[in-house]
Amino acid sequence: VVGSSPAGCTICCNIISMSIRKKIFLTLGVIIGGLLIAEGIALYHEKASVQTFADYWRAQNLTSTGGFTYVALGDSTAQGIGASKATNSYVGLLSERVATQTGKKVRLINLSVTGAKIEDVLSKQLPQLANYKPDLVTIEIGANDLSGYDDVQFNKKFTELASLLPDNTYVSDMPFFGGRNKDNSPAVRASKHIAAAVSSNKLNLVKLQDYTQAHQSFTVYAADFFHPINKGYINWADAFWMQIKPDLTK
């Protein structure tokens, strides 16, 4: 450019550079803001689903009929928190697979409660189990006991629980804690106690820790980065099904 100076070019380039950086920062801000809003909405719906799913299963328990009775015990994962709907929980998925495998309509009774600990199953869920004659029982419990984990108490409570479960119960160990909680060591120690209790009482062990670790991905978690989403619950159902299916075909 005629009459232009190096200093003028430098100023011009700086202005253009600042304009580009400003646009980049604004774009990144919009993207991050959008992601935060989306996560907030997802967390809101997940929280709301606690009551919605509980209401669904209570109604289901009152009306469900069928020639094969399946009773689920446990916590929020049996309820399906994180899934798009209650039936996309591992419990709902297993019920569908059992129906397909046996050719029978499944009477599904879900006694699980979000937030339940081992003690809650002992005091509240097991007494209800006595009202049914289940052909199949599943349980995953103990994840809520891992906060402030006490090795001795966990072992004591789970040993008591295992001694009270019927023979046709499929008991999972702890899932892999690779989402929000990066410390998986309490889950590993708890899983060893679960395996010992299951073996002593001749129950059926589902190695959920190994299976979920082998299929670990950030894409299997809900907005809280703790509960599974639909894809994650398929992994849970697969882990249980590996143990259940062969026994249904005997």
MIDOSE-1310 file (N, C-alpha, C; in nm, 2 decimals, decimal comma, always signed):
residues 250
vvgs	+0,09/-0,12/+0,00/+0,00/+0,00/+0,00/+0,09/+0,12/+0,00; +0,06/+0,21/-0,09/+0,14/+0,33/-0,10/+0,13/+0,42/+0,02; +0,24/+0,45/+0,08/+0,24/+0,54/+0,19/+0,23/+0,47/+0,33; +0,21/+0,34/+0,32/+0,19/+0,27/+0,45/+0,33/+0,25/+0,51
spag	+0,33/+0,23/+0,65/+0,45/+0,21/+0,72/+0,45/+0,08/+0,79; +0,57/+0,03/+0,83/+0,57/-0,10/+0,91/+0,49/-0,08/+1,04; +0,50/+0,03/+1,10/+0,42/+0,05/+1,23/+0,27/+0,05/+1,20; +0,23/+0,11/+1,09/+0,09/+0,11/+1,06/+0,04/-0,03/+1,03
ctic	+0,12/-0,11/+0,96/+0,08/-0,25/+0,93/+0,07/-0,33/+1,06; +0,16/-0,30/+1,15/+0,16/-0,38/+1,28/+0,04/-0,35/+1,36; +0,00/-0,22/+1,37/-0,12/-0,18/+1,44/-0,24/-0,25/+1,38; -0,25/-0,24/+1,24/-0,36/-0,30/+1,17/-0,37/-0,45/+1,20
cnii	-0,25/-0,52/+1,20/-0,25/-0,66/+1,22/-0,30/-0,70/+1,36; -0,25/-0,61/+1,46/-0,29/-0,63/+1,60/-0,44/-0,62/+1,62; -0,50/-0,52/+1,55/-0,64/-0,49/+1,56/-0,72/-0,61/+1,50; -0,67/-0,66/+1,39/-0,74/-0,78/+1,33/-0,72/-0,90/+1,42
smsi	-0,60/-0,92/+1,48/-0,58/-1,03/+1,56/-0,67/-1,03/+1,69; -0,68/-0,91/+1,74/-0,77/-0,89/+1,86/-0,91/-0,92/+1,83; -0,95/-0,88/+1,71/-1,09/-0,90/+1,67/-1,12/-1,05/+1,65; -1,02/-1,13/+1,60/-1,03/-1,27/+1,58/-1,04/-1,34/+1,71
rkki	-0,94/-1,30/+1,80/-0,94/-1,36/+1,94/-1,07/-1,33/+2,01; -1,13/-1,21/+1,99/-1,25/-1,18/+2,06/-1,37/-1,27/+2,01; -1,37/-1,29/+1,88/-1,47/-1,38/+1,82/-1,46/-1,52/+1,87; -1,33/-1,57/+1,88/-1,30/-1,70/+1,93/-1,35/-1,72/+2,08
fltl	-1,32/-1,62/+2,16/-1,36/-1,62/+2,30/-1,51/-1,62/+2,31; -1,57/-1,54/+2,23/-1,72/-1,53/+2,24/-1,78/-1,66/+2,20; -1,73/-1,72/+2,09/-1,78/-1,85/+2,04/-1,76/-1,96/+2,15; -1,64/-1,96/+2,21/-1,62/-2,06/+2,32/-1,71/-2,03/+2,44
gvii	-1,73/-1,90/+2,47/-1,82/-1,87/+2,58/-1,96/-1,92/+2,55; -2,01/-1,90/+2,43/-2,14/-1,95/+2,39/-2,15/-2,10/+2,40; -2,05/-2,17/+2,35/-2,05/-2,32/+2,36/-2,05/-2,37/+2,50; -1,96/-2,31/+2,58/-1,95/-2,35/+2,72/-2,08/-2,32/+2,80
ggll	-2,13/-2,20/+2,77/-2,26/-2,16/+2,83/-2,37/-2,26/+2,80; -2,38/-2,29/+2,67/-2,48/-2,39/+2,62/-2,47/-2,52/+2,68; -2,34/-2,57/+2,70/-2,32/-2,70/+2,76/-2,36/-2,70/+2,91; -2,33/-2,59/+2,98/-2,37/-2,57/+3,12/-2,52/-2,57/+3,13
iaeg	-2,58/-2,50/+3,04/-2,73/-2,50/+3,05/-2,79/-2,63/+3,02; -2,73/-2,70/+2,92/-2,78/-2,84/+2,89/-2,76/-2,93/+3,01; -2,65/-2,92/+3,07/-2,62/-3,01/+3,19/-2,71/-2,98/+3,30; -2,74/-2,85/+3,32/-2,83/-2,81/+3,43/-2,97/-2,86/+3,41
ialy	-3,02/-2,86/+3,28/-3,15/-2,91/+3,25/-3,15/-3,06/+3,27; -3,04/-3,13/+3,23/-3,03/-3,28/+3,24/-3,03/-3,31/+3,39; -2,96/-3,24/+3,47/-2,96/-3,26/+3,62/-3,10/-3,24/+3,68; -3,17/-3,14/+3,63/-3,30/-3,11/+3,68/-3,39/-3,23/+3,65
heka	-3,39/-3,28/+3,53/-3,48/-3,39/+3,49/-3,44/-3,52/+3,56; -3,31/-3,54/+3,58/-3,26/-3,66/+3,66/-3,32/-3,65/+3,80; -3,31/-3,54/+3,86/-3,36/-3,52/+4,00/-3,51/-3,54/+4,00; -3,58/-3,49/+3,91/-3,72/-3,51/+3,90/-3,76/-3,65/+3,88
svqt	-3,68/-3,73/+3,81/-3,71/-3,86/+3,78/-3,71/-3,95/+3,90; -3,65/-3,91/+4,01/-3,65/-3,99/+4,13/-3,79/-4,02/+4,18; -3,87/-3,91/+4,18/-4,01/-3,93/+4,22/-4,09/-3,99/+4,11; -4,07/-3,95/+3,99/-4,14/-4,01/+3,87/-4,13/-4,16/+3,86
fady	-4,00/-4,20/+3,87/-3,97/-4,34/+3,86/-4,02/-4,42/+3,98; -4,01/-4,37/+4,10/-4,07/-4,43/+4,22/-4,22/-4,45/+4,20; -4,29/-4,35/+4,15/-4,43/-4,36/+4,13/-4,46/-4,47/+4,03; -4,38/-4,48/+3,92/-4,40/-4,58/+3,82/-4,39/-4,72/+3,87
wraq	-4,28/-4,74/+3,95/-4,26/-4,88/+4,00/-4,37/-4,92/+4,11; -4,41/-4,82/+4,19/-4,52/-4,85/+4,28/-4,64/-4,90/+4,21; -4,68/-4,83/+4,11/-4,80/-4,87/+4,03/-4,78/-5,00/+3,96; -4,66/-5,02/+3,91/-4,62/-5,15/+3,84/-4,63/-5,26/+3,94
nlts	-4,59/-5,24/+4,06/-4,59/-5,35/+4,16/-4,74/-5,39/+4,19; -4,83/-5,30/+4,19/-4,97/-5,33/+4,22/-5,04/-5,40/+4,11; -5,00/-5,37/+3,98/-5,08/-5,42/+3,87/-5,01/-5,53/+3,79; -4,88/-5,55/+3,81/-4,81/-5,65/+3,73/-4,85/-5,79/+3,75
tggf	-4,87/-5,87/+3,65/-4,91/-6,01/+3,65/-4,83/-6,09/+3,55; -4,82/-6,22/+3,57/-4,75/-6,30/+3,48/-4,71/-6,44/+3,54; -4,67/-6,53/+3,45/-4,64/-6,66/+3,50/-4,50/-6,68/+3,55; -4,42/-6,57/+3,54/-4,28/-6,57/+3,59/-4,26/-6,45/+3,68
tyva	-4,23/-6,47/+3,80/-4,22/-6,36/+3,90/-4,07/-6,32/+3,92; -4,04/-6,20/+3,89/-3,90/-6,14/+3,90/-3,91/-6,03/+4,00; -3,83/-6,04/+4,11/-3,83/-5,93/+4,21/-3,69/-5,87/+4,22; -3,69/-5,74/+4,21/-3,56/-5,66/+4,21/-3,55/-5,59/+4,34
lgds	-3,44/-5,60/+4,41/-3,40/-5,53/+4,53/-3,29/-5,43/+4,49; -3,27/-5,33/+4,57/-3,15/-5,24/+4,54/-3,18/-5,10/+4,57; -3,10/-5,02/+4,49/-3,10/-4,87/+4,51/-3,15/-4,80/+4,38; -3,09/-4,68/+4,36/-3,13/-4,60/+4,25/-3,11/-4,66/+4,11
taqg	-3,01/-4,74/+4,10/-2,98/-4,81/+3,97/-3,09/-4,91/+3,93; -3,14/-4,98/+4,03/-3,26/-5,06/+4,00/-3,38/-4,98/+3,96; -3,39/-4,86/+4,02/-3,50/-4,77/+3,98/-3,48/-4,72/+3,84; -3,35/-4,71/+3,80/-3,33/-4,66/+3,66/-3,29/-4,51/+3,65
igas	-3,25/-4,45/+3,77/-3,21/-4,31/+3,77/-3,10/-4,29/+3,67; -3,12/-4,19/+3,58/-3,02/-4,16/+3,48/-3,07/-4,21/+3,34; -3,16/-4,30/+3,34/-3,21/-4,35/+3,21/-3,32/-4,26/+3,16; -3,36/-4,27/+3,04/-3,46/-4,19/+2,98/-3,60/-4,22/+3,03
katn	-3,62/-4,35/+3,07/-3,74/-4,39/+3,14/-3,71/-4,51/+3,23; -3,80/-4,53/+3,32/-3,78/-4,64/+3,42/-3,75/-4,77/+3,36; -3,82/-4,81/+3,26/-3,80/-4,94/+3,20/-3,67/-4,96/+3,13; -3,59/-4,85/+3,11/-3,46/-4,86/+3,06/-3,35/-4,89/+3,17
syvg	-3,40/-4,91/+3,29/-3,31/-4,96/+3,40/-3,26/-5,10/+3,36; -3,16/-5,14/+3,43/-3,12/-5,28/+3,41/-3,22/-5,38/+3,45; -3,31/-5,34/+3,54/-3,42/-5,43/+3,59/-3,52/-5,44/+3,48; -3,56/-5,33/+3,41/-3,65/-5,33/+3,30/-3,60/-5,41/+3,19
llse	-3,47/-5,39/+3,16/-3,41/-5,46/+3,04/-3,41/-5,61/+3,07; -3,37/-5,65/+3,19/-3,37/-5,79/+3,23/-3,51/-5,86/+3,22; -3,61/-5,78/+3,26/-3,74/-5,84/+3,25/-3,78/-5,87/+3,11; -3,75/-5,78/+3,02/-3,77/-5,81/+2,88/-3,70/-5,93/+2,83
rvat	-3,57/-5,94/+2,87/-3,49/-6,06/+2,82/-3,55/-6,19/+2,88; -3,59/-6,19/+3,00/-3,65/-6,31/+3,07/-3,77/-6,35/+2,99; -3,86/-6,25/+2,96/-3,98/-6,28/+2,89/-3,95/-6,35/+2,75; -3,85/-6,29/+2,68/-3,82/-6,35/+2,55/-3,76/-6,49/+2,56
qtgk	-3,67/-6,51/+2,66/-3,61/-6,63/+2,68/-3,70/-6,75/+2,73; -3,79/-6,71/+2,82/-3,88/-6,81/+2,87/-4,02/-6,83/+2,80; -4,05/-6,73/+2,72/-4,18/-6,73/+2,65/-4,29/-6,70/+2,75; -4,26/-6,65/+2,87/-4,37/-6,63/+2,97/-4,38/-6,48/+3,00
kvrl	-4,50/-6,44/+3,03/-4,52/-6,30/+3,07/-4,45/-6,28/+3,21; -4,38/-6,18/+3,23/-4,30/-6,16/+3,36/-4,38/-6,06/+3,45; -4,40/-6,11/+3,57/-4,46/-6,03/+3,68/-4,34/-5,96/+3,74; -4,32/-5,83/+3,72/-4,20/-5,76/+3,77/-4,24/-5,68/+3,89
inls	-4,17/-5,71/+4,00/-4,19/-5,64/+4,13/-4,06/-5,57/+4,16; -4,06/-5,44/+4,16/-3,93/-5,37/+4,19/-3,95/-5,30/+4,33; -3,88/-5,36/+4,42/-3,88/-5,31/+4,56/-3,77/-5,21/+4,60; -3,69/-5,18/+4,50/-3,57/-5,09/+4,52/-3,62/-4,95/+4,56
vtga	-3,52/-4,88/+4,62/-3,55/-4,74/+4,66/-3,42/-4,66/+4,63; -3,44/-4,54/+4,57/-3,33/-4,45/+4,55/-3,26/-4,41/+4,68; -3,13/-4,42/+4,69/-3,06/-4,39/+4,81/-3,05/-4,50/+4,91; -3,10/-4,61/+4,88/-3,10/-4,72/+4,98/-2,96/-4,77/+5,01
kied	-2,94/-4,81/+5,13/-2,81/-4,88/+5,17/-2,84/-5,02/+5,21; -2,74/-5,10/+5,25/-2,76/-5,24/+5,29/-2,86/-5,25/+5,40; -2,85/-5,16/+5,50/-2,94/-5,17/+5,61/-3,09/-5,15/+5,57; -3,11/-5,07/+5,47/-3,25/-5,04/+5,42/-3,31/-5,17/+5,35
vlsk	-3,22/-5,24/+5,28/-3,27/-5,37/+5,22/-3,30/-5,46/+5,33; -3,22/-5,47/+5,44/-3,25/-5,56/+5,55/-3,38/-5,53/+5,62; -3,40/-5,40/+5,65/-3,51/-5,36/+5,73/-3,64/-5,33/+5,65; -3,63/-5,30/+5,52/-3,75/-5,26/+5,45/-3,78/-5,34/+5,33
qlpq	-3,68/-5,38/+5,25/-3,71/-5,45/+5,13/-3,73/-5,60/+5,15; -3,64/-5,66/+5,23/-3,65/-5,80/+5,25/-3,78/-5,85/+5,31; -3,84/-5,77/+5,41/-3,97/-5,81/+5,46/-4,08/-5,81/+5,35; -4,07/-5,72/+5,25/-4,16/-5,72/+5,14/-4,15/-5,84/+5,05
lany	-4,02/-5,89/+5,04/-3,99/-6,00/+4,95/-4,07/-6,13/+5,00; -4,10/-6,13/+5,13/-4,17/-6,25/+5,18/-4,31/-6,26/+5,13; -4,36/-6,15/+5,07/-4,50/-6,15/+5,01/-4,50/-6,22/+4,87; -4,39/-6,26/+4,82/-4,38/-6,31/+4,68/-4,31/-6,44/+4,68
kpdl	-4,33/-6,52/+4,58/-4,26/-6,64/+4,55/-4,18/-6,63/+4,42; -4,07/-6,55/+4,43/-4,00/-6,52/+4,30/-3,93/-6,63/+4,23; -3,94/-6,63/+4,10/-3,86/-6,73/+4,02/-3,72/-6,67/+4,01; -3,70/-6,54/+4,02/-3,58/-6,47/+4,00/-3,57/-6,35/+4,09
vtie	-3,45/-6,33/+4,16/-3,43/-6,21/+4,24/-3,29/-6,15/+4,20; -3,29/-6,02/+4,18/-3,16/-5,95/+4,15/-3,14/-5,85/+4,26; -3,01/-5,82/+4,28/-2,98/-5,71/+4,38/-2,84/-5,66/+4,35; -2,83/-5,52/+4,35/-2,71/-5,45/+4,35/-2,73/-5,35/+4,46
igan	-2,65/-5,36/+4,57/-2,66/-5,27/+4,68/-2,53/-5,25/+4,75; -2,51/-5,14/+4,80/-2,38/-5,11/+4,87/-2,31/-4,99/+4,82; -2,35/-4,94/+4,71/-2,28/-4,82/+4,65/-2,30/-4,70/+4,75; -2,41/-4,69/+4,81/-2,44/-4,57/+4,90/-2,37/-4,59/+5,03
dlsg	-2,32/-4,71/+5,06/-2,25/-4,74/+5,18/-2,10/-4,71/+5,17; -2,05/-4,68/+5,04/-1,91/-4,65/+5,02/-1,87/-4,51/+5,06; -1,96/-4,42/+5,09/-1,92/-4,29/+5,14/-1,88/-4,31/+5,28; -1,76/-4,27/+5,32/-1,71/-4,30/+5,45/-1,70/-4,45/+5,48
yddv	-1,65/-4,52/+5,38/-1,64/-4,67/+5,38/-1,58/-4,72/+5,50; -1,65/-4,82/+5,57/-1,60/-4,89/+5,68/-1,59/-5,04/+5,64; -1,47/-5,09/+5,63/-1,45/-5,23/+5,58/-1,52/-5,33/+5,67; -1,51/-5,32/+5,80/-1,56/-5,42/+5,89/-1,71/-5,41/+5,89
qfnk	-1,77/-5,29/+5,89/-1,92/-5,28/+5,90/-1,98/-5,33/+5,76; -1,92/-5,29/+5,65/-1,97/-5,34/+5,52/-1,97/-5,49/+5,52; -1,87/-5,55/+5,56/-1,86/-5,70/+5,55/-1,97/-5,76/+5,65; -1,98/-5,71/+5,76/-2,08/-5,76/+5,86/-2,22/-5,75/+5,80
kfte	-2,26/-5,63/+5,75/-2,39/-5,61/+5,70/-2,42/-5,69/+5,58; -2,32/-5,70/+5,48/-2,35/-5,78/+5,36/-2,35/-5,93/+5,39; -2,27/-5,97/+5,48/-2,28/-6,11/+5,52/-2,42/-6,15/+5,58; -2,47/-6,06/+5,66/-2,61/-6,08/+5,71/-2,71/-6,08/+5,60
lasl	-2,70/-5,99/+5,51/-2,79/-5,98/+5,40/-2,79/-6,10/+5,31; -2,67/-6,15/+5,28/-2,66/-6,27/+5,19/-2,72/-6,39/+5,25; -2,71/-6,40/+5,38/-2,76/-6,52/+5,45/-2,92/-6,52/+5,45; -2,98/-6,41/+5,42/-3,13/-6,40/+5,42/-3,19/-6,40/+5,28
lpdn	-3,10/-6,40/+5,17/-3,15/-6,40/+5,04/-3,18/-6,54/+4,99; -3,29/-6,56/+4,91/-3,32/-6,69/+4,85/-3,21/-6,74/+4,75; -3,21/-6,87/+4,73/-3,10/-6,93/+4,65/-3,10/-6,88/+4,51; -3,22/-6,84/+4,46/-3,23/-6,79/+4,32/-3,20/-6,64/+4,30
tyvs	-3,11/-6,59/+4,39/-3,08/-6,45/+4,38/-2,95/-6,43/+4,31; -2,94/-6,33/+4,23/-2,82/-6,29/+4,15/-2,77/-6,16/+4,21; -2,66/-6,17/+4,28/-2,60/-6,06/+4,35/-2,48/-6,00/+4,28; -2,49/-5,87/+4,25/-2,37/-5,81/+4,19/-2,28/-5,75/+4,29
dmpf	-2,15/-5,75/+4,25/-2,06/-5,67/+4,33/-2,07/-5,53/+4,29; -1,98/-5,44/+4,34/-1,99/-5,30/+4,31/-1,95/-5,27/+4,17; -2,02/-5,17/+4,11/-1,98/-5,13/+3,97/-1,84/-5,05/+3,98; -1,78/-5,03/+3,87/-1,66/-4,96/+3,86/-1,68/-4,81/+3,88
fggr	-1,62/-4,75/+3,98/-1,64/-4,61/+4,01/-1,53/-4,53/+3,93; -1,56/-4,50/+3,80/-1,47/-4,43/+3,72/-1,53/-4,30/+3,67; -1,64/-4,26/+3,72/-1,71/-4,14/+3,68/-1,67/-4,02/+3,77; -1,77/-3,97/+3,84/-1,74/-3,86/+3,93/-1,64/-3,90/+4,04
nkdn	-1,65/-4,02/+4,10/-1,57/-4,06/+4,20/-1,45/-4,14/+4,14; -1,33/-4,09/+4,14/-1,22/-4,16/+4,07/-1,15/-4,26/+4,16; -1,19/-4,26/+4,29/-1,13/-4,36/+4,38/-1,21/-4,49/+4,38; -1,16/-4,59/+4,31/-1,24/-4,71/+4,29/-1,20/-4,82/+4,40
spav	-1,10/-4,78/+4,48/-1,05/-4,88/+4,58/-1,15/-4,93/+4,68; -1,24/-4,84/+4,74/-1,34/-4,89/+4,83/-1,43/-4,99/+4,76; -1,47/-4,96/+4,63/-1,55/-5,06/+4,56/-1,49/-5,19/+4,54; -1,36/-5,19/+4,52/-1,28/-5,32/+4,50/-1,28/-5,40/+4,63
rask	-1,26/-5,33/+4,74/-1,26/-5,40/+4,87/-1,40/-5,45/+4,91; -1,50/-5,37/+4,88/-1,64/-5,41/+4,91/-1,68/-5,53/+4,82; -1,63/-5,53/+4,70/-1,66/-5,64/+4,60/-1,61/-5,77/+4,65; -1,49/-5,77/+4,72/-1,43/-5,89/+4,77/-1,52/-5,95/+4,88
hiaa	-1,57/-5,86/+4,97/-1,66/-5,90/+5,07/-1,79/-5,96/+5,02; -1,84/-5,89/+4,91/-1,96/-5,94/+4,85/-1,94/-6,08/+4,79; -1,83/-6,10/+4,72/-1,80/-6,23/+4,66/-1,79/-6,34/+4,76; -1,73/-6,31/+4,87/-1,72/-6,41/+4,98/-1,85/-6,45/+5,04
avss	-1,94/-6,34/+5,06/-2,07/-6,37/+5,12/-2,16/-6,45/+5,03; -2,15/-6,41/+4,90/-2,23/-6,48/+4,79/-2,18/-6,63/+4,79; -2,05/-6,65/+4,79/-2,00/-6,79/+4,78/-2,04/-6,87/+4,90; -2,04/-6,81/+5,02/-2,07/-6,88/+5,15/-2,21/-6,92/+5,15
nkln	-2,30/-6,85/+5,09/-2,44/-6,88/+5,09/-2,50/-6,94/+4,96; -2,40/-6,98/+4,87/-2,44/-7,05/+4,75/-2,54/-6,97/+4,66; -2,51/-6,84/+4,66/-2,59/-6,75/+4,57/-2,52/-6,73/+4,44; -2,56/-6,65/+4,35/-2,51/-6,63/+4,22/-2,44/-6,49/+4,21
lvkl	-2,31/-6,49/+4,18/-2,23/-6,37/+4,18/-2,23/-6,31/+4,04; -2,26/-6,18/+4,03/-2,25/-6,11/+3,90/-2,13/-6,01/+3,92; -2,03/-6,03/+3,83/-1,91/-5,95/+3,84/-1,92/-5,82/+3,77; -2,00/-5,73/+3,83/-2,03/-5,60/+3,77/-1,91/-5,51/+3,77
qdyt	-1,82/-5,52/+3,87/-1,70/-5,44/+3,88/-1,62/-5,46/+3,75; -1,59/-5,59/+3,72/-1,51/-5,62/+3,60/-1,58/-5,58/+3,47; -1,71/-5,61/+3,46/-1,77/-5,58/+3,34/-1,78/-5,43/+3,31; -1,82/-5,35/+3,41/-1,83/-5,21/+3,39/-1,70/-5,14/+3,37
qahq	-1,59/-5,20/+3,43/-1,46/-5,14/+3,40/-1,41/-5,17/+3,26; -1,44/-5,29/+3,21/-1,41/-5,33/+3,08/-1,48/-5,25/+2,97; -1,60/-5,20/+3,01/-1,68/-5,12/+2,92/-1,68/-4,97/+2,96; -1,58/-4,93/+3,03/-1,58/-4,79/+3,08/-1,57/-4,69/+2,97
sftv	-1,65/-4,58/+2,99/-1,65/-4,47/+2,89/-1,73/-4,36/+2,95; -1,68/-4,23/+2,92/-1,76/-4,12/+2,97/-1,90/-4,11/+2,91; -1,92/-4,19/+2,80/-2,05/-4,18/+2,73/-2,16/-4,27/+2,80; -2,12/-4,34/+2,91/-2,22/-4,43/+2,97/-2,28/-4,36/+3,09
yaad	-2,24/-4,24/+3,13/-2,28/-4,17/+3,25/-2,39/-4,06/+3,22; -2,47/-4,05/+3,32/-2,58/-3,94/+3,32/-2,51/-3,81/+3,35; -2,59/-3,70/+3,36/-2,54/-3,57/+3,38/-2,47/-3,55/+3,51; -2,50/-3,63/+3,61/-2,43/-3,63/+3,74/-2,30/-3,70/+3,74
ffhp	-2,27/-3,76/+3,62/-2,14/-3,84/+3,60/-2,13/-3,95/+3,71; -2,24/-4,00/+3,75/-2,24/-4,11/+3,85/-2,33/-4,22/+3,81; -2,46/-4,19/+3,78/-2,56/-4,29/+3,74/-2,54/-4,32/+3,59; -2,57/-4,44/+3,55/-2,57/-4,48/+3,41/-2,68/-4,41/+3,33
inkg	-2,66/-4,40/+3,20/-2,77/-4,36/+3,11/-2,81/-4,49/+3,04; -2,90/-4,48/+2,94/-2,95/-4,60/+2,87/-2,84/-4,69/+2,83; -2,73/-4,64/+2,77/-2,62/-4,72/+2,72/-2,55/-4,79/+2,84; -2,53/-4,72/+2,95/-2,47/-4,78/+3,06/-2,55/-4,89/+3,12
yinw	-2,68/-4,87/+3,13/-2,77/-4,97/+3,18/-2,77/-5,10/+3,10; -2,75/-5,09/+2,97/-2,73/-5,21/+2,89/-2,61/-5,29/+2,93; -2,50/-5,22/+2,97/-2,39/-5,29/+3,02/-2,42/-5,36/+3,15; -2,50/-5,30/+3,24/-2,54/-5,36/+3,36/-2,62/-5,48/+3,34
adaf	-2,72/-5,47/+3,25/-2,81/-5,58/+3,21/-2,73/-5,70/+3,15; -2,63/-5,66/+3,07/-2,55/-5,77/+3,01/-2,47/-5,85/+3,11; -2,42/-5,77/+3,21/-2,34/-5,84/+3,32/-2,43/-5,94/+3,40; -2,55/-5,90/+3,43/-2,64/-5,99/+3,50/-2,69/-6,10/+3,41
wmqi	-2,71/-6,07/+3,28/-2,77/-6,17/+3,19/-2,67/-6,28/+3,16; -2,54/-6,25/+3,16/-2,44/-6,36/+3,15/-2,45/-6,47/+3,25; -2,50/-6,43/+3,37/-2,52/-6,53/+3,47/-2,66/-6,59/+3,48; -2,76/-6,51/+3,44/-2,90/-6,55/+3,45/-2,94/-6,64/+3,33
kpdl	-2,90/-6,61/+3,21/-2,95/-6,68/+3,09/-2,92/-6,83/+3,10; -2,79/-6,87/+3,13/-2,77/-7,01/+3,13/-2,86/-7,09/+3,23; -2,89/-7,03/+3,34/-2,98/-7,10/+3,44/-3,12/-7,11/+3,39; -3,17/-7,02/+3,31/-3,30/-7,02/+3,25/-3,32/-7,13/+3,15
tk	-3,21/-7,17/+3,09/-3,21/-7,27/+2,98/-3,19/-7,41/+3,03; -3,17/-7,43/+3,16/-3,14/-7,56/+3,21/-3,27/-7,65/+3,21
